[in-house]
Amino acid sequence: MSKNFMESTDLKPNRLYPALPSLKRLEFCLPVGSSSEKRPTFAESHPESLLEDKPSEEPLGSSERMKAEILVLEEQNKELLAINKKWAKEYRTMEQYYKNKVQHLKEVSIQSEEEKSDEEERENTDRRTEVAELRARNTTLTHRGQHQQEEIRRLNKALQEALLTSQQLGDGGSETPQDIWKHQAETYKDDFMKERKDREKLKSKFLELEKRYRKVHSELFAYKSQVTTTPVHCCSCTNRAKK
């Protein structure tokens, strides 16, 4: 299109007033008696006409410059549109990536909290079971100790009766009844002290486990209350590229 325009402009005359006669063919009629050696040309007698012809080239050059500038601006506009489109696509991709990342972190956090809660619940259950078993064993040992004390009293009574009987029969053994009674008493005392030591050891272990159970129970209760009262933070992103 610009080439055709240039060709059409080349065919047009370069003069501002093409209806006027050409300067090359224009002649002046001089008065009779004037010198004909040198006739003034139209340009010499009308120099302002040349000033009117020269600006005719300027609009043509300005139009070409404007067209070139318009083409440059159109190319720049196309580049800006392409960059904006590419940026919008990258922004949407990045926004979707971070949304998925936040969702994944939320799911991992919830899963870890559930696993931690389940693990603490299992530990709490194990502690309760162990405490119940220790209580049962403590009760059993207490009953056994009471039974042994009764048995010791019964045996002491039987031993005293046997000693009295032997004294009455006049048993002249090398070992006196007092020695036999003392030996039996020491044996029962050792058994009793051993059972008592076992009971005290079991009781201390029971108290320690009960203390740990109460601590775990209080921590679990505090953790559950914190999970139920803490709000879940959401990430809201604004798609600024939609303009």
C-alpha positions in Angstrom: 0.0 0.0 0.0 2.8 2.4 0.9 4.6 1.5 -2.3 1.5 2.4 -4.4 1.2 5.6 -2.5 4.8 6.6 -3.3 4.3 5.8 -6.9 1.1 7.9 -7.1 2.9 10.8 -5.3 5.8 10.7 -7.8 3.3 11.2 -10.6 1.9 14.3 -9.0 3.5 17.7 -9.7 5.7 19.0 -7.0 4.3 22.5 -7.3 1.8 24.0 -4.8 -0.3 25.6 -7.6 -0.1 23.3 -10.6 -2.6 25.4 -12.6 0.0 28.2 -13.0 2.2 28.0 -16.1 5.6 26.5 -15.8 8.5 28.8 -14.9 10.6 27.3 -17.7 8.1 28.4 -20.4 7.0 31.7 -18.9 8.1 34.8 -20.6 7.5 38.4 -19.8 6.4 41.2 -22.2 8.7 44.1 -21.7 7.8 47.6 -22.7 9.1 49.0 -26.0 12.6 50.4 -25.6 13.6 48.3 -22.7 16.7 46.3 -22.9 16.2 42.7 -24.1 19.6 41.6 -23.3 18.6 39.9 -20.1 15.0 39.3 -19.3 14.1 38.7 -15.7 12.7 35.3 -15.0 9.5 34.7 -13.1 11.4 33.5 -10.2 13.4 36.7 -10.0 10.4 38.9 -10.3 8.3 36.8 -8.0 10.6 35.2 -5.4 7.7 34.5 -3.1 6.4 31.8 -5.5 9.5 29.7 -4.8 8.9 30.0 -1.1 5.4 28.7 -1.7 6.6 25.7 -3.8 9.3 24.5 -1.3 6.9 23.6 1.6 5.1 21.1 -0.6 7.9 18.6 0.1 7.6 18.9 3.8 4.1 17.3 4.3 5.2 14.3 2.2 8.2 13.7 4.5 6.2 14.3 7.7 3.6 11.8 6.5 6.2 9.1 5.9 7.7 9.7 9.3 4.3 9.5 11.0 3.6 6.2 9.1 7.0 4.8 10.3 6.3 5.9 13.8 2.8 4.3 13.7 4.4 1.0 12.5 6.9 1.1 15.3 4.2 1.8 17.9 2.1 -1.0 16.5 5.0 -3.4 16.8 5.6 -2.2 20.3 1.9 -2.7 21.1 2.0 -6.2 19.8 5.1 -7.0 21.9 3.5 -5.6 25.0 0.4 -7.6 24.4 2.4 -10.8 23.9 4.4 -10.1 27.1 1.3 -9.3 29.1 -0.4 -12.5 27.8 2.7 -14.5 28.7 2.9 -12.9 32.2 -0.7 -13.6 32.8 -0.3 -17.3 31.9 2.8 -17.6 34.2 1.0 -15.8 37.0 -2.0 -18.2 36.7 0.4 -21.1 36.7 2.3 -19.8 39.7 -1.0 -19.0 41.6 -2.3 -22.6 40.9 1.0 -24.0 42.1 1.0 -22.2 45.4 -2.7 -23.0 45.9 -1.9 -26.7 45.5 1.2 -26.3 47.7 -0.9 -24.7 50.5 -3.6 -27.4 50.2 -1.0 -30.1 50.4 0.6 -28.6 53.5 -2.9 -28.3 55.1 -3.5 -32.0 54.4 -0.1 -33.0 55.7 -0.6 -30.9 58.8 -4.1 -32.4 59.5 -2.7 -35.9 58.8 0.2 -35.4 61.2 -2.1 -34.0 63.9 -4.4 -37.0 63.5 -1.5 -39.4 63.7 -0.1 -37.6 66.7 -3.4 -37.7 68.4 -3.9 -41.4 67.6 -0.4 -42.2 68.9 -1.0 -40.3 72.1 -4.4 -42.1 72.5 -2.7 -45.4 72.1 0.0 -44.5 74.6 -2.7 -43.4 77.0 -4.6 -46.6 76.5 -1.4 -48.6 77.2 -0.8 -46.6 80.3 -4.3 -47.3 81.5 -4.0 -51.0 80.8 -0.6 -51.1 82.6 -2.0 -49.2 85.6 -4.9 -51.6 85.8 -2.6 -54.6 85.7 -0.4 -53.1 88.4 -3.4 -52.4 90.6 -4.5 -56.0 90.2 -1.1 -57.3 91.0 -0.9 -55.0 94.0 -4.2 -56.3 95.3 -3.1 -59.8 94.8 0.2 -59.3 96.7 -1.7 -57.5 99.5 -4.0 -60.4 99.9 -1.1 -62.8 99.7 0.8 -60.9 102.4 -2.3 -60.9 104.6 -2.6 -64.7 104.0 1.1 -65.2 104.8 0.8 -63.2 108.1 -2.1 -65.4 109.1 -0.2 -68.5 108.1 2.8 -67.3 110.2 0.6 -66.8 113.2 -0.9 -70.2 112.7 2.5 -71.9 112.4 3.8 -70.1 115.4 0.8 -71.3 117.4 1.3 -74.8 116.0 5.0 -74.6 116.9 4.3 -73.5 120.4 1.9 -76.4 120.8 4.5 -78.8 119.4 7.1 -77.5 121.8 4.9 -77.9 124.7 4.0 -81.4 123.6 7.7 -82.3 123.2 8.5 -80.9 126.6 5.8 -82.9 128.1 7.0 -86.1 126.4 10.6 -85.4 127.6 12.2 -85.3 124.2 15.9 -85.1 124.8 17.1 -84.1 121.4 20.3 -82.2 120.8 18.4 -79.1 119.5 16.3 -77.3 122.1 12.7 -76.3 121.3 13.7 -72.7 121.6 16.3 -73.1 118.8 13.8 -74.8 116.6 11.2 -72.1 117.2 13.8 -69.4 116.6 14.9 -71.0 113.3 11.3 -71.3 112.1 10.6 -67.7 113.1 13.6 -66.5 111.2 12.6 -68.4 108.1 9.1 -67.0 108.2 10.5 -63.5 108.9 12.8 -63.7 105.9 9.9 -64.8 103.7 7.7 -62.0 105.1 10.4 -59.3 104.5 11.0 -60.5 101.0 7.3 -60.3 100.2 7.1 -56.9 101.9 10.0 -55.6 99.8 8.3 -56.9 96.6 5.1 -55.1 97.6 6.9 -51.9 98.3 8.8 -52.1 95.0 5.6 -52.8 93.1 3.8 -50.0 94.9 6.5 -47.5 94.0 6.3 -48.6 90.3 2.5 -48.3 90.5 2.8 -44.7 91.8 5.3 -43.8 89.1 3.1 -45.2 86.3 0.0 -43.5 87.8 1.9 -40.2 87.8 2.9 -40.7 84.2 -0.6 -41.6 83.3 -2.0 -38.4 84.8 0.6 -36.3 83.0 -0.1 -37.9 79.6 -3.9 -37.6 80.2 -3.5 -33.9 81.0 -1.3 -33.3 77.9 -3.7 -35.1 75.7 -6.7 -33.1 77.0 -4.8 -29.8 76.4 -3.8 -30.9 72.9 -7.3 -31.8 72.0 -8.7 -28.5 73.3 -6.0 -26.6 71.3 -6.8 -28.4 68.1 -10.5 -27.7 68.4 -10.1 -24.0 69.2 -7.3 -23.1 66.7 -8.7 -21.8 63.4 -7.4 -23.0 60.0 -5.7 -20.2 58.1 -6.6 -19.9 54.4 -4.5 -18.3 51.7 -6.5 -16.1 49.3 -4.8 -15.1 46.1 -6.1 -12.4 43.7 -5.7 -12.9 40.0 -4.4 -9.5 39.0 -3.8 -10.6 35.4 -7.5 -10.6 34.5 -7.5 -7.1 33.2 
